[in-house]
Amino acid sequence: MKGWIAPTDPDWFTFLAAQPPLEEVNFWTPSSYFTFRAETGTPFLFKLKAPHSAVAGYGLFQRYDALPEWLAWEAFGVANGAPSFAAMKSRLDKIRQRNNMQGGASLDQIGCITLSNPVFLPREAWTPQPADWPSRNLRPMQYDLSQGEGRRVWHACLPFAAAVASATAVVREVPERWGDPVLVRPRLGQAAFRLAVTEAYGRACAATGEHSLPVLEAAHIVPFAENGPHEVSNGLLLRSDVHRLFDRGYVSVDSEYRLLVSDRLRDHFKNGRSYFPMRDQAIHVPQLVADRPDPDLLQWHRDHRFLG
């Protein structure tokens, strides 16, 4: 099985290692110039720079997005590895200046590698970086985790997989105590759900077609608090006002993906003229059939939320 080993910002690592267990983290890069691609569930190992020169943890690759800095902060919060957006922005600016990055502080979009089930190893569990790691390399490198140096560092991490036992694991134990790992698709967390829904809908509101990112929100059809999954098929990308109406049952979606608008909107507020013209209009749905709203979940919303 293939995996990735990536140089890790020590401040990012230290901050996150001190946090309570996290469902997901944002391994960000200071610009979106380089796109990162890997199979979902691929191990992504954290390599601390000199003087440590050690692999000190890992996560499971979930997705890559190029995002405005503010959206990365809204989606992940402290899981960006900083206590505040100002602290994150300051670190970004310093890295850009130190590396003479074109655009410098004027850049406002970063690369976001979402990692689920992160594990930050205690100091005594760190293992030396691969012996063949290039001395000046600052980019992630792919390794075969079933042989050579890739196997050595990965198997040094495996005993700590129990730290994420409550979440979907990436490995299963096989006849050898720590045999070859088997990929399992990790579940989406809250931040990954938001980003996945945003991209599935082409960054446009399903009901209005609005493209302004600051007002677009990923709505759960069945709320997560009521056992609704963090899956794209349980999501709709909606403008913030439509999202609130959806959550409160003033709008819903029928089995033909048409927008329903309740008469209660007029009855309760003596208004609603901005929304009634949208009644019975087809909403925009993702191109990928698997990402489209699940009919059973929409039925739940009509039965349990919609004020028809």
N, C-alpha and C positions, 0 to 999 in steps of 0.2 A: 504494500500500500504506500502511496505517495503522501508526503506531508511537507509543510513549509516551516522554515526557521527564519525568524526575522529579528534584526536588531531592534532593541526596545529602549525607548526613552526612560532613563532611570527614575525621573520624577513621576512619570505616568505609572510605572510599575510600583514604586514605593507607596504612592497614594492609594492605589487600588488594593494592594496587598493588605493595607490597614483597614479596609472597609469590611462590613459584614458580607457574607456570601452574596454574590451578584448573579443574576440570571444571564446577563449579557453585558458586554463592554464594547466600546468603540475604539479600535486600534486605528487611530487616524494618521494620515500623512499630511504634511503642511501644504500640499497643493494636490489638485486632481489630475496632474499632468500624466502620471502613470496609472493605468487601470490595472486592478488586481483581479484575476480570475482563478477559481478553483472549484472543485466539486463540493457541493454542500455536505458538511460533516467532516471535511478534511481537517486533520490536526494542524494547528498553527502554533508553533512553539516560540516562546519569548526568550531571546538571547540578550543578556546584559552585556554592555560594552566593557572595554578595559577600564579599570584594572580587574573587574570580575571575570569577564570573558567566559560566562557560564550560561547554560540554559536553566531558567528559573521558573518556568511555568508554561501553560498552554491554554488554548481555547479551541473551539470547533468553528470552522469557517461557516458563516451563515449567508452573507451577501456582501456585495460591494456597491457603494453609491457615491456619486459626486454630489456634495451638498453644500449649500451656504452654511457658514459657520453658525449662524443663529439657529438654523434648523437642526444641526447636529447637537447643539446644546439643548434645544427643546426636546428632542427625541431621547437623548441619553442622560442628560443632567450630569451628575457626578461620575457616572459610568464612562465619561470622557477622560477620566483620570485627573480631574482638577476640581477644587472646591467651589468654583464659581466660573461664570462665563468670562469675567474679566481676567481671571487667572489663566484660563485656557487661552484666551486671545493674546495675553502677554507672552505666554510660552510659544505660541505660534509665531508671533512677530520676531522673537529672539532667534528661533530656529531659521526663519527665512533670512534674517539679516546675517546670521553667522555663516549661512551657506550661499550668500549672495544670490538668492533666488530672484529670477526675473519677475518684476511686479512688486516684490517685497511686501510691505505692509498693506499695499492696495489690494492684494489678493483677498477675495472674500469667499472662496469655495475650496473645500478640502476633500481629500479622499477618505472615505469612511469604510473600514473593514469591520463588519459586525461579527463578533465572536460570541458564541453561546457557551454556557457551562465553563467559565474561566476558572483555572486553578493557579494560585500563586503559591509556589513552594516555599517552605521555611528555609532559612539560610543554610542549614545543615544538609538540606536535600538538593541543593544546586549541584549540577554536574558540568564538568568542563565542556566548552563548546566543541563542535566537530574539529578534529585535528586539521582538516583540509579547508577550514574557513578562510577565505581571502582576507588579508590583514586590513585592507581599506574598504571593504565592501559594506555599504549601508542599505542594500536592497534585500528583500526576502529571497531566500534560495530554496529550491525544491530538493528534497532528499527522499530516497527510498527508505522507508521506515522498517523494512523487513531485512535489511542487511547493512553491514558496514557501520560507519559512524552514525548514520540515521537511526539504525536499530539501537545502537548503544544509548544515545541520548533519549530516544523515545521510551525505551524500556526502563530507563532510570526514572522517568516521570510516572509510569503506569501504576505503581503501588498507591499513588495519591489520587487515583480516579475515584476512590470511595468518597472523596470530599464533595463530589457532585452526584452521589448515588441517588439523591432524590429527584434528579432530572434525567432526561434521556441520555444514556451513556453512549460513548463513541466506540467502546471496545467491549468484547465479550471474552471471558476467560476460556481458553481451549486447552487441550491435553497438557501442553507445557504450562508451567505456572503462569508465565506471561507470554503467550504465543502470539502469532500474527494477528494484528487488530482487524476487526471487521467494521466497516462503516455502517452507521445507522443514522438516518436523517434526523437531526435534532429539531425539536419543536421551536416555533417562533416565540420570542419574547415580546414585550410590549413595544419596544423601540423598533425591532425588526418588523413587527406587524405593521406599524405605521408606515415604515419606509416601503415595505412590500406592497401595501395597498396603494400608496401614492404612485409608485411606478406602474403597477398593474393598470391603473386608470389613466395613465399617460399624463399625470399631474394636472388633471382637469376634473372638476366637480361632476359627478355622475348625473346630477339633476339639472344644473345650469350651464355646464361647460366652462365655468370660470377657471382661469389658469393662474391666478395670483396666489402663489404658494403660501404667503402669510395667512390667508383666510381659509385654507383647505385643511380638513381634519379627517382622520381615519375613524369612521364610526363602526362600532360593533353592531351587527344585526341582533344577535343575542348577546347581552352584556357579559363581559368576562366574569363579573361578580355572580352571575347566574349560570355559570358553567359554559358560557359561550367560548369557543376556542379562539386562540390567536392564529387564525388561518384566513388567508385572503378571501376564501369563499364565505367567510362570516363577516366580511367588511364591505363598506361603501365609502368612497371618497366624496365628501360633501363639504360645501361651503359652510362656514361656522354657523350661520343662522339656520340653514336647512338641517344641519346636524342636530341642533338643539330641538328643532321641531320634530325630527325623527325620534330622538330619545324620549320625547314627551308624548309621542303618539299622534301628533297633528298631521304628520305625513307618513306614508309607508310605500311599499312597492308591491305590485300584484305579481301573479305568476307569469305574466307576459312581460315583466320588467317595465311596467308603466307606473308612473308616479301617482299615488293616491293622496288627495288633500282632503282632510276632514272638514265638514261643515262646522264642527265645534270651534274651529279657528275664528270664524265669523261670530258665532254665538258667544264665545267667551271674551273676545277682544274688540268686537264691532269693527273688524278690519280683516286683513288678509289679502287685500287686492294685489299684492306683489306675488302671491303664491297660487291663487286660484287659476290664473292663466296657464300654469304648468300642469294642471290636473289632466291626467290620462296621457300625458306626453311620455314617449319612450325615454328611459334613462340611458346613459352611455354605460356600456359594460366592457370588461376587459376582452381583448382579442383571444386570449387563451381560455378555452372553455372551462378548464379546471379552476380558474380564478374567478369565474362569474358567481354571483350570489347564489348560494345553495337554496333551492326551492323550499326545502323543509324548514330552513332557518327563517326565510321570508314569511312562511306560513305561521311560524311561531310569533313573529313580530306582529302580524296582522291579528292573531288571536289574543295576544297578551299585552300589546301596547297600543295598537291603532284605535283611535277614538272614532270609529266609523259610524 
